[in-house]
Amino acid sequence: MFDGVCKLCNGWSRFIIRFDTHKKFKLCAVQSDEGQAILKWFGYSTDYYETMLLIQGNHALERSDSFLAVVGQLSFPWNMLGVLKIFPRGLRDWAYDRIALNRYEIFGKYDICLLATPDHENRFL
């Protein structure tokens, strides 16, 4: 799950589409109806988005755990980023938060949530 108006988050989604060659991941903008329902189900805010979420069954991974879980399932060399798990979660999440909480100022944002292109429609919920 990603913030559909965030330019960094959209770039991350395009990265996943490009390098998830086995199509393990489905993407979902938090602003979509499906995204809003999932946020409610897991008890997250439906108005303010501060983390990327990875939903695995009945569990939601957030912050650095979600990032590392995604890259860990991509092919080489991206799966090598899993080595970052050696750092304590608190430190990883602190670094994640520095980027996430300032992402609009650093990377910018779109006025509206971008929609999937027809060739990527099956990659989104």
N, CA and C atoms as an extended XYZ file, in Angstrom:
375
Properties=species:S:1:pos:R:3:atomname:S:1:resname:S:1:resid:I:1 pbc="F F F"
N         0.852       -1.163        0.000 N   MET     1
C         0.000        0.000        0.000 CA  MET     1
C         0.899        1.227        0.000 C   MET     1
N         0.498        2.214       -0.791 N   PHE     2
C         1.327        3.399       -0.929 CA  PHE     2
C         0.452        4.643       -1.058 C   PHE     2
N         1.042        5.789       -0.780 N   ASP     3
C         0.376        7.079       -0.897 CA  ASP     3
C         0.349        7.461       -2.371 C   ASP     3
N        -0.825        7.463       -2.961 N   GLY     4
C        -0.975        7.661       -4.391 CA  GLY     4
C        -0.650        9.050       -4.902 C   GLY     4
N        -0.565       10.056       -4.031 N   VAL     5
C        -0.214       11.396       -4.490 CA  VAL     5
C         1.260       11.715       -4.273 C   VAL     5
N         1.962       10.863       -3.565 N   CYS     6
C         3.382       11.065       -3.255 CA  CYS     6
C         4.243       10.630       -4.444 C   CYS     6
N         5.098       11.527       -4.910 N   LYS     7
C         5.953       11.190       -6.051 CA  LYS     7
C         6.963       10.100       -5.697 C   LYS     7
N         7.491       10.111       -4.482 N   LEU     8
C         8.410        9.056       -4.057 CA  LEU     8
C         7.690        7.712       -4.015 C   LEU     8
N         6.496        7.689       -3.457 N   CYS     9
C         5.725        6.451       -3.334 CA  CYS     9
C         5.348        5.892       -4.703 C   CYS     9
N         5.000        6.780       -5.633 N   ASN    10
C         4.695        6.335       -6.991 CA  ASN    10
C         5.942        5.778       -7.663 C   ASN    10
N         7.081        6.394       -7.409 N   GLY    11
C         8.341        5.866       -7.937 CA  GLY    11
C         8.647        4.487       -7.376 C   GLY    11
N         8.373        4.298       -6.084 N   TRP    12
C         8.564        3.001       -5.439 CA  TRP    12
C         7.641        1.959       -6.085 C   TRP    12
N         6.410        2.339       -6.362 N   SER    13
C         5.464        1.421       -6.999 CA  SER    13
C         5.950        1.015       -8.389 C   SER    13
N         6.446        1.974       -9.156 N   ARG    14
C         6.990        1.657      -10.486 CA  ARG    14
C         8.220        0.755      -10.377 C   ARG    14
N         9.032        0.989       -9.346 N   PHE    15
C        10.199        0.141       -9.089 CA  PHE    15
C         9.750       -1.302       -8.839 C   PHE    15
N         8.737       -1.474       -7.999 N   ILE    16
C         8.237       -2.817       -7.700 CA  ILE    16
C         7.716       -3.485       -8.974 C   ILE    16
N         6.937       -2.765       -9.756 N   ILE    17
C         6.409       -3.328      -10.999 CA  ILE    17
C         7.553       -3.776      -11.908 C   ILE    17
N         8.592       -2.976      -11.984 N   ARG    18
C         9.719       -3.294      -12.873 CA  ARG    18
C        10.522       -4.500      -12.398 C   ARG    18
N        10.789       -4.584      -11.100 N   PHE    19
C        11.705       -5.609      -10.610 CA  PHE    19
C        11.023       -6.806       -9.945 C   PHE    19
N         9.726       -6.766       -9.781 N   ASP    20
C         8.980       -7.921       -9.263 CA  ASP    20
C         8.603       -8.788      -10.462 C   ASP    20
N         9.584       -9.461      -11.004 N   THR    21
C         9.383      -10.216      -12.243 CA  THR    21
C         8.447      -11.406      -12.067 C   THR    21
N         8.292      -11.906      -10.845 N   HIS    22
C         7.388      -13.026      -10.587 CA  HIS    22
C         5.985      -12.555      -10.193 C   HIS    22
N         5.789      -11.245      -10.211 N   LYS    23
C         4.492      -10.628       -9.915 CA  LYS    23
C         3.919      -11.115       -8.586 C   LYS    23
N         4.755      -11.074       -7.547 N   LYS    24
C         4.341      -11.477       -6.209 CA  LYS    24
C         3.476      -10.426       -5.528 C   LYS    24
N         3.658       -9.170       -5.913 N   PHE    25
C         3.016       -8.071       -5.205 CA  PHE    25
C         1.883       -7.448       -6.002 C   PHE    25
N         0.807       -7.131       -5.296 N   LYS    26
C        -0.284       -6.308       -5.825 CA  LYS    26
C        -0.170       -4.967       -5.103 C   LYS    26
N        -0.344       -3.902       -5.840 N   LEU    27
C        -0.216       -2.565       -5.278 CA  LEU    27
C        -1.592       -1.971       -5.035 C   LEU    27
N        -1.645       -1.060       -4.059 N   CYS    28
C        -2.911       -0.427       -3.727 CA  CYS    28
C        -2.632        0.960       -3.166 C   CYS    28
N        -3.227        1.973       -3.782 N   ALA    29
C        -3.116        3.336       -3.258 CA  ALA    29
C        -4.016        3.470       -2.037 C   ALA    29
N        -3.504        4.112       -1.004 N   VAL    30
C        -4.295        4.262        0.217 CA  VAL    30
C        -5.531        5.122       -0.018 C   VAL    30
N        -5.513        5.942       -1.071 N   GLN    31
C        -6.661        6.800       -1.358 CA  GLN    31
C        -7.796        6.053       -2.062 C   GLN    31
N        -7.534        4.880       -2.588 N   SER    32
C        -8.564        4.113       -3.288 CA  SER    32
C        -9.581        3.546       -2.290 C   SER    32
N       -10.740        3.139       -2.798 N   ASP    33
C       -11.750        2.522       -1.934 CA  ASP    33
C       -11.189        1.293       -1.241 C   ASP    33
N       -10.466        0.465       -1.993 N   GLU    34
C        -9.863       -0.740       -1.422 CA  GLU    34
C        -8.835       -0.375       -0.352 C   GLU    34
N        -8.023        0.643       -0.659 N   GLY    35
C        -7.010        1.090        0.289 CA  GLY    35
C        -7.621        1.603        1.579 C   GLY    35
N        -8.680        2.386        1.458 N   GLN    36
C        -9.351        2.909        2.643 CA  GLN    36
C        -9.931        1.770        3.495 C   GLN    36
N       -10.507        0.774        2.845 N   ALA    37
C       -11.067       -0.371        3.572 CA  ALA    37
C        -9.970       -1.152        4.293 C   ALA    37
N        -8.837       -1.335        3.632 N   ILE    38
C        -7.730       -2.069        4.258 CA  ILE    38
C        -7.171       -1.288        5.441 C   ILE    38
N        -7.005        0.022        5.280 N   LEU    39
C        -6.521        0.844        6.398 CA  LEU    39
C        -7.455        0.726        7.593 C   LEU    39
N        -8.757        0.815        7.363 N   LYS    40
C        -9.734        0.684        8.453 CA  LYS    40
C        -9.628       -0.682        9.110 C   LYS    40
N        -9.530       -1.721        8.303 N   TRP    41
C        -9.459       -3.094        8.821 CA  TRP    41
C        -8.286       -3.274        9.785 C   TRP    41
N        -7.146       -2.683        9.430 N   PHE    42
C        -5.948       -2.833       10.265 CA  PHE    42
C        -5.798       -1.731       11.306 C   PHE    42
N        -6.760       -0.796       11.370 N   GLY    43
C        -6.738        0.234       12.398 CA  GLY    43
C        -5.810        1.406       12.123 C   GLY    43
N        -5.492        1.658       10.859 N   TYR    44
C        -4.654        2.801       10.493 CA  TYR    44
C        -5.531        3.995       10.132 C   TYR    44
N        -4.962        5.181       10.233 N   SER    45
C        -5.662        6.405        9.847 CA  SER    45
C        -6.014        6.355        8.366 C   SER    45
N        -7.193        6.848        8.041 N   THR    46
C        -7.604        6.926        6.636 CA  THR    46
C        -7.409        8.338        6.079 C   THR    46
N        -6.871        9.236        6.899 N   ASP    47
C        -6.664       10.629        6.488 CA  ASP    47
C        -5.196       11.011        6.360 C   ASP    47
N        -4.354       10.412        7.176 N   TYR    48
C        -2.942       10.789        7.240 CA  TYR    48
C        -2.099        9.536        7.027 C   TYR    48
N        -1.200        9.599        6.057 N   TYR    49
C        -0.427        8.421        5.683 CA  TYR    49
C         1.045        8.666        5.974 C   TYR    49
N         1.582        7.912        6.903 N   GLU    50
C         2.968        8.135        7.270 CA  GLU    50
C         3.874        6.935        7.006 C   GLU    50
N         3.313        5.860        6.486 N   THR    51
C         4.141        4.692        6.229 CA  THR    51
C         3.591        3.874        5.076 C   THR    51
N         4.494        3.204        4.412 N   MET    52
C         4.108        2.218        3.406 CA  MET    52
C         3.718        0.949        4.174 C   MET    52
N         2.713        0.261        3.714 N   LEU    53
C         2.288       -0.980        4.360 CA  LEU    53
C         2.455       -2.146        3.400 C   LEU    53
N         2.855       -3.274        3.938 N   LEU    54
C         2.862       -4.528        3.206 CA  LEU    54
C         1.914       -5.460        3.954 C   LEU    54
N         0.867       -5.872        3.283 N   ILE    55
C        -0.112       -6.759        3.899 CA  ILE    55
C         0.248       -8.190        3.516 C   ILE    55
N         0.447       -9.020        4.526 N   GLN    56
C         0.736      -10.441        4.324 CA  GLN    56
C        -0.256      -11.225        5.167 C   GLN    56
N        -1.281      -11.747        4.506 N   GLY    57
C        -2.317      -12.473        5.239 CA  GLY    57
C        -3.041      -11.536        6.182 C   GLY    57
N        -3.024      -11.855        7.466 N   ASN    58
C        -3.688      -11.034        8.477 CA  ASN    58
C        -2.733      -10.084        9.181 C   ASN    58
N        -1.558       -9.889        8.612 N   HIS    59
C        -0.550       -9.038        9.244 CA  HIS    59
C        -0.184       -7.874        8.328 C   HIS    59
N         0.056       -6.732        8.954 N   ALA    60
C         0.504       -5.556        8.217 CA  ALA    60
C         1.908       -5.204        8.700 C   ALA    60
N         2.837       -5.154        7.770 N   LEU    61
C         4.194       -4.708        8.081 CA  LEU    61
C         4.299       -3.243        7.688 C   LEU    61
N         4.994       -2.468        8.492 N   GLU    62
C         5.128       -1.051        8.201 CA  GLU    62
C         6.578       -0.613        8.299 C   GLU    62
N         6.814        0.606        7.860 N   ARG    63
C         8.107        1.268        7.908 CA  ARG    63
C         9.201        0.388        7.302 C   ARG    63
N        10.333        0.319        7.992 N   SER    64
C        11.477       -0.395        7.417 CA  SER    64
C        11.206       -1.882        7.267 C   SER    64
N        10.348       -2.445        8.113 N   ASP    65
C        10.022       -3.867        7.978 CA  ASP    65
C         9.337       -4.140        6.635 C   ASP    65
N         8.438       -3.247        6.217 N   SER    66
C         7.759       -3.448        4.934 CA  SER    66
C         8.741       -3.283        3.776 C   SER    66
N         9.583       -2.271        3.845 N   PHE    67
C        10.577       -2.060        2.798 CA  PHE    67
C        11.488       -3.281        2.653 C   PHE    67
N        12.015       -3.753        3.770 N   LEU    68
C        12.936       -4.896        3.722 CA  LEU    68
C        12.241       -6.185        3.295 C   LEU    68
N        10.979       -6.352        3.669 N   ALA    69
C        10.237       -7.544        3.240 CA  ALA    69
C        10.024       -7.538        1.728 C   ALA    69
N         9.765       -6.356        1.161 N   VAL    70
C         9.579       -6.262       -0.286 CA  VAL    70
C        10.887       -6.528       -1.012 C   VAL    70
N        11.936       -5.788       -0.675 N   VAL    71
C        13.194       -5.963       -1.415 CA  VAL    71
C        13.761       -7.364       -1.211 C   VAL    71
N        13.473       -7.967       -0.068 N   GLY    72
C        13.943       -9.326        0.193 CA  GLY    72
C        13.329      -10.357       -0.732 C   GLY    72
N        12.185      -10.026       -1.348 N   GLN    73
C        11.529      -10.950       -2.266 CA  GLN    73
C        11.800      -10.620       -3.733 C   GLN    73
N        12.589       -9.581       -3.976 N   LEU    74
C        12.987       -9.253       -5.343 CA  LEU    74
C        14.249      -10.030       -5.686 C   LEU    74
N        14.616       -9.988       -6.939 N   SER    75
C        15.807      -10.726       -7.350 CA  SER    75
C        17.081       -9.914       -7.093 C   SER    75
N        18.205      -10.564       -7.296 N   PHE    76
C        19.513       -9.939       -7.138 CA  PHE    76
C        19.616       -8.756       -8.086 C   PHE    76
N        20.162       -7.656       -7.716 N   PRO    77
C        20.884       -7.328       -6.489 CA  PRO    77
C        20.014       -6.731       -5.385 C   PRO    77
N        18.736       -6.468       -5.687 N   TRP    78
C        17.873       -5.767       -4.739 CA  TRP    78
C        17.682       -6.545       -3.450 C   TRP    78
N        17.635       -7.863       -3.527 N   ASN    79
C        17.441       -8.657       -2.306 CA  ASN    79
C        18.622       -8.538       -1.341 C   ASN    79
N        19.741       -8.046       -1.839 N   MET    80
C        20.909       -7.853       -0.978 CA  MET    80
C        20.687       -6.736        0.046 C   MET    80
N        19.714       -5.875       -0.192 N   LEU    81
C        19.407       -4.825        0.775 CA  LEU    81
C        18.895       -5.409        2.090 C   LEU    81
N        18.524       -6.686        2.067 N   GLY    82
C        18.094       -7.360        3.284 CA  GLY    82
C        19.150       -7.345        4.375 C   GLY    82
N        20.386       -7.104        3.998 N   VAL    83
C        21.464       -7.015        4.980 CA  VAL    83
C        21.215       -5.877        5.977 C   VAL    83
N        20.368       -4.937        5.616 N   LEU    84
C        20.060       -3.827        6.518 CA  LEU    84
C        19.319       -4.285        7.771 C   LEU    84
N        18.829       -5.524        7.756 N   LYS    85
C        18.159       -6.067        8.942 CA  LYS    85
C        19.108       -6.199       10.126 C   LYS    85
N        20.403       -6.115        9.889 N   ILE    86
C        21.358       -6.206       11.000 CA  ILE    86
C        21.245       -5.006       11.939 C   ILE    86
N        20.693       -3.908       11.418 N   PHE    87
C        20.503       -2.729       12.257 CA  PHE    87
C        19.233       -2.887       13.078 C   PHE    87
N        19.230       -2.402       14.305 N   PRO    88
C        18.026       -2.500       15.137 CA  PRO    88
C        16.842       -1.790       14.473 C   PRO    88
N        15.651       -2.351       14.654 N   ARG    89
C        14.450       -1.791       14.039 CA  ARG    89
C        14.278       -0.314       14.393 C   ARG    89
N        14.541        0.059       15.615 N   GLY    90
C        14.395        1.462       16.026 CA  GLY    90
C        15.245        2.395       15.178 C   GLY    90
N        16.457        2.008       14.897 N   LEU    91
C        17.351        2.810       14.062 CA  LEU    91
C        16.869        2.824       12.613 C   LEU    91
N        16.473        1.654       12.104 N   ARG    92
C        15.955        1.578       10.723 CA  ARG    92
C        14.701        2.430       10.568 C   ARG    92
N        13.792        2.337       11.540 N   ASP    93
C        12.550        3.102       11.459 CA  ASP    93
C        12.803        4.598       11.613 C   ASP    93
N        13.787        4.979       12.415 N   TRP    94
C        14.134        6.389       12.541 CA  TRP    94
C        14.577        6.923       11.177 C   TRP    94
N        15.432        6.199       10.487 N   ALA    95
C        15.890        6.610        9.160 CA  ALA    95
C        14.720        6.631        8.169 C   ALA    95
N        13.878        5.614        8.220 N   TYR    96
C        12.702        5.554        7.351 CA  TYR    96
C        11.823        6.785        7.586 C   TYR    96
N        11.568        7.108        8.842 N   ASP    97
C        10.700        8.233        9.180 CA  ASP    97
C        11.260        9.565        8.700 C   ASP    97
N        12.578        9.725        8.713 N   ARG    98
C        13.171       10.989        8.239 CA  ARG    98
C        12.783       11.240        6.790 C   ARG    98
N        12.749       10.192        6.002 N   ILE    99
C        12.369       10.335        4.593 CA  ILE    99
C        10.850       10.429        4.468 C   ILE    99
N        10.134        9.508        5.102 N   ALA   100
C         8.674        9.436        4.949 CA  ALA   100
C         7.969       10.705        5.406 C   ALA   100
N         8.393       11.255        6.513 N   LEU   101
C         7.706       12.421        7.057 CA  LEU   101
C         8.036       13.704        6.295 C   LEU   101
N         9.065       13.666        5.461 N   ASN   102
C         9.459       14.841        4.671 CA  ASN   102
C         9.356       14.590        3.180 C   ASN   102
N         8.674       13.509        2.782 N   ARG   103
C         8.670       13.094        1.381 CA  ARG   103
C         8.033       14.114        0.445 C   ARG   103
N         7.000       14.808        0.885 N   TYR   104
C         6.371       15.807        0.013 CA  TYR   104
C         7.316       16.984       -0.228 C   TYR   104
N         8.011       17.418        0.820 N   GLU   105
C         8.928       18.544        0.683 CA  GLU   105
C        10.139       18.174       -0.172 C   GLU   105
N        10.614       16.951       -0.030 N   ILE   106
C        11.815       16.512       -0.758 CA  ILE   106
C        11.485       16.136       -2.200 C   ILE   106
N        10.451       15.323       -2.394 N   PHE   107
C        10.163       14.753       -3.706 CA  PHE   107
C         8.957       15.386       -4.410 C   PHE   107
N         8.080       16.022       -3.651 N   GLY   108
C         6.886       16.636       -4.227 CA  GLY   108
C         5.694       15.694       -4.184 C   GLY   108
N         4.562       16.222       -4.651 N   LYS   109
C         3.353       15.407       -4.675 CA  LYS   109
C         2.502       15.795       -5.871 C   LYS   109
N         1.649       14.879       -6.270 N   TYR   110
C         0.708       15.102       -7.349 CA  TYR   110
C        -0.564       15.694       -6.770 C   TYR   110
N        -1.309       16.415       -7.581 N   ASP   111
C        -2.566       16.996       -7.128 CA  ASP   111
C        -3.653       15.944       -6.947 C   ASP   111
N        -3.545       14.855       -7.705 N   ILE   112
C        -4.521       13.768       -7.619 CA  ILE   112
C        -3.783       12.443       -7.574 C   ILE   112
N        -4.456       11.417       -7.113 N   CYS   113
C        -3.892       10.075       -7.074 CA  CYS   113
C        -3.772        9.555       -8.504 C   CYS   113
N        -2.594        9.104       -8.878 N   LEU   114
C        -2.394        8.585      -10.225 CA  LEU   114
C        -3.023        7.209      -10.364 C   LEU   114
N        -3.567        6.935      -11.517 N   LEU   115
C        -4.195        5.645      -11.788 CA  LEU   115
C        -3.225        4.730      -12.505 C   LEU   115
N        -3.465        3.452      -12.395 N   ALA   116
C        -2.634        2.464      -13.081 CA  ALA   116
C        -2.793        2.612      -14.587 C   ALA   116
N        -1.700        2.422      -15.299 N   THR   117
C        -1.787        2.435      -16.752 CA  THR   117
C        -2.360        1.099      -17.204 C   THR   117
N        -2.968        1.040      -18.371 N   PRO   118
C        -3.604       -0.202      -18.823 CA  PRO   118
C        -2.673       -1.421      -18.807 C   PRO   118
N        -1.373       -1.233      -19.103 N   ASP   119
C        -0.463       -2.371      -19.101 CA  ASP   119
C        -0.078       -2.836      -17.700 C   ASP   119
N        -0.468       -2.081      -16.669 N   HIS   120
C        -0.159       -2.480      -15.290 CA  HIS   120
C        -1.408       -2.692      -14.458 C   HIS   120
N        -2.565       -2.659      -15.079 N   GLU   121
C        -3.826       -2.772      -14.347 CA  GLU   121
C        -3.895       -3.999      -13.450 C   GLU   121
N        -3.387       -5.116      -13.918 N   ASN   122
C        -3.466       -6.360      -13.121 CA  ASN   122
C        -2.502       -6.360      -11.951 C   ASN   122
N        -1.686       -5.334      -11.818 N   ARG   123
C        -0.738       -5.232      -10.707 CA  ARG   123
C        -1.325       -4.466       -9.524 C   ARG   123
N        -2.531       -3.927       -9.686 N   PHE   124
C        -3.161       -3.107       -8.648 CA  PHE   124
C        -4.455       -3.750       -8.169 C   PHE   124
N        -4.780       -3.515       -6.900 N   LEU   125
C        -6.084       -3.951       -6.367 CA  LEU   125
C        -7.154       -3.035       -6.884 C   LEU   125
